[in-house]
Amino acid sequence: MGTPASGTTGIVLAAGAGTRAGGPKALLRMPDGTPWLELACAFLTDSGCDRVVAVLGAGERIARPLVPATAEVLVAADWEAGMSASLRAGLAAASGGAVLITLVDLPELPASVGRRVMAGSGPLRQATYAGAPGHPVFIAREHWEPAAASLSGDRGARRYLVENSVSEIECGDLWNGLDRDLG
């Protein structure tokens, strides 16, 4: 059994400009009007995180009210530098023994995937879908600083995860793993 959910900070990465989507994905909603930010925060809570942080950047003033009251808002001042800046900001603000990271553009991601990743073993875990890496990603506290130091540009932590023997947790039976990249 992996690290218990208690003490896990959930991080929603939602700072990007969404150039391929025609604007910040943090501002997008489902057809019924539900904000993607609300769904991402609910995913993390329902997965077992006891604290949720939404990292905003582009469109922050408009996106802030879309974050549910149960989550905290963090603005990545250097969000224009790419996903690495958002992830670094989220890791710096985390508390507890681990983080569970998701992206705002996965509005259909079911909590069953998050719970499976949380229940896995190893300090680094990543959901995979038919073998392809995806989200969420679990990072234990001892990896926050070195993972953050390895980040650059508009890339996440995949290289760091692979170099440090990430436990890949197949979740293709629970969901397809596809983001909502509208471009």
C-alpha positions in Angstrom: 0.0 0.0 0.0 1.3 3.5 -0.8 1.4 6.7 1.1 -2.0 7.4 2.7 -4.1 10.2 1.4 -3.8 12.1 4.6 -1.2 14.8 4.2 -1.4 14.9 0.4 -1.7 18.2 -1.4 -3.6 18.1 -4.6 -2.3 20.5 -7.3 -4.3 21.7 -10.4 -2.0 23.1 -13.0 -4.2 25.8 -14.7 -1.8 28.7 -15.5 -1.2 28.4 -19.2 -2.5 30.8 -21.9 -4.1 27.9 -23.8 -3.0 29.3 -27.2 -4.1 26.1 -29.1 -7.5 26.3 -27.2 -8.1 29.9 -28.1 -7.5 31.2 -24.5 -6.8 30.1 -21.0 -8.2 26.6 -20.3 -8.8 27.7 -16.7 -11.7 29.7 -18.0 -13.4 26.8 -19.9 -16.6 25.1 -18.8 -18.5 22.0 -19.6 -21.7 22.3 -21.8 -23.7 22.4 -18.6 -21.7 25.4 -17.4 -19.6 23.7 -14.8 -16.0 25.2 -14.8 -13.2 22.9 -15.6 -11.4 24.3 -12.6 -14.2 23.1 -10.3 -14.1 19.6 -11.8 -10.3 19.4 -11.4 -10.5 20.5 -7.8 -13.3 18.0 -7.1 -11.2 15.3 -8.7 -8.4 15.9 -6.3 -10.7 16.1 -3.2 -12.6 12.9 -4.3 -9.2 11.2 -4.9 -8.4 11.7 -1.2 -6.3 14.9 -1.1 -6.9 16.8 2.1 -5.7 20.1 0.6 -6.2 21.4 -2.9 -4.2 24.2 -4.6 -5.2 25.6 -8.1 -2.2 27.2 -9.8 -3.4 30.1 -12.0 -1.6 32.5 -14.4 -3.1 33.6 -17.6 -6.6 35.0 -17.1 -6.1 34.8 -13.3 -8.6 37.6 -12.4 -11.4 35.9 -14.4 -10.4 32.4 -13.3 -10.1 33.0 -9.6 -13.9 33.0 -9.0 -14.1 29.6 -10.8 -12.0 28.0 -8.1 -14.3 26.4 -5.4 -14.1 27.8 -1.9 -12.6 24.5 -0.7 -9.5 25.1 -2.8 -6.7 27.6 -2.5 -5.6 29.9 -5.3 -1.9 30.3 -6.1 -0.7 32.6 -8.9 2.4 31.5 -10.7 4.0 34.9 -11.3 6.2 33.5 -14.1 3.5 31.4 -15.7 4.6 32.6 -19.2 7.7 30.4 -18.8 5.6 27.4 -19.3 4.3 24.3 -17.3 7.6 24.1 -15.4 6.9 27.4 -13.7 3.4 26.4 -12.7 4.6 23.0 -11.4 7.5 24.6 -9.5 5.0 27.1 -7.9 2.7 24.3 -6.9 5.5 22.2 -5.4 6.8 25.2 -3.4 3.3 25.7 -1.9 2.7 22.1 -1.1 2.5 20.7 2.4 2.2 17.2 3.9 4.0 14.1 2.7 3.0 14.0 -1.0 1.3 15.8 -3.9 -1.1 14.5 -6.5 -0.9 16.6 -9.7 -3.5 17.0 -12.4 -4.2 19.3 -15.3 -7.2 21.6 -15.7 -7.8 20.2 -19.2 -8.9 16.8 -18.0 -12.5 17.6 -16.9 -13.7 14.0 -17.3 -10.9 12.4 -15.3 -12.6 10.1 -12.8 -11.6 10.0 -9.1 -11.2 6.3 -9.4 -8.0 7.0 -11.3 -6.7 9.3 -8.6 -7.6 6.8 -5.9 -5.7 4.0 -7.8 -2.6 6.2 -8.1 -2.8 7.2 -4.5 -3.1 3.6 -3.4 -0.1 2.5 -5.5 3.4 2.0 -4.2 6.6 4.0 -4.5 7.4 7.6 -3.9 6.8 8.5 -7.6 3.7 7.3 -9.4 2.1 8.2 -12.7 -1.1 7.1 -14.3 -0.8 5.4 -17.7 -3.4 4.7 -20.3 -2.6 1.7 -22.5 1.0 2.3 -21.5 1.1 6.0 -22.4 2.0 8.3 -19.5 -0.7 10.7 -18.3 -2.2 12.2 -15.2 -2.4 12.3 -12.3 1.1 12.2 -11.0 2.0 11.4 -7.4 5.3 12.8 -6.0 6.4 12.1 -2.4 7.9 15.0 -0.4 11.5 13.9 -0.7 11.3 14.4 -4.5 9.7 17.8 -4.5 12.9 19.8 -4.4 14.9 17.7 -6.9 11.9 17.4 -9.3 11.4 21.2 -9.2 15.1 21.8 -9.9 14.9 19.5 -13.0 12.1 21.5 -14.6 12.4 23.8 -17.6 10.3 25.4 -20.3 6.9 24.1 -21.1 7.5 20.6 -19.9 6.4 18.7 -16.9 8.4 16.3 -14.7 8.3 13.2 -17.0 12.0 13.1 -17.5 12.6 13.3 -13.8 10.1 10.6 -13.1 11.6 8.2 -15.6 15.1 8.9 -14.3 14.0 8.1 -10.8 12.1 4.9 -11.4 8.5 6.1 -11.5 5.9 3.4 -10.8 3.6 3.5 -13.8 0.1 2.6 -12.8 -2.1 1.4 -15.6 -5.6 3.1 -15.5 -6.8 2.5 -19.1 -9.6 0.3 -17.7 -10.9 3.4 -15.8 -10.5 6.1 -18.4 -9.0 7.0 -21.8 -6.4 9.5 -20.6 -7.2 12.1 -23.3 -7.0 15.8 -22.5 -9.3 18.4 -23.9 -6.8 20.1 -26.2 -9.1 22.1 -28.4 -6.4 22.9 -30.9 
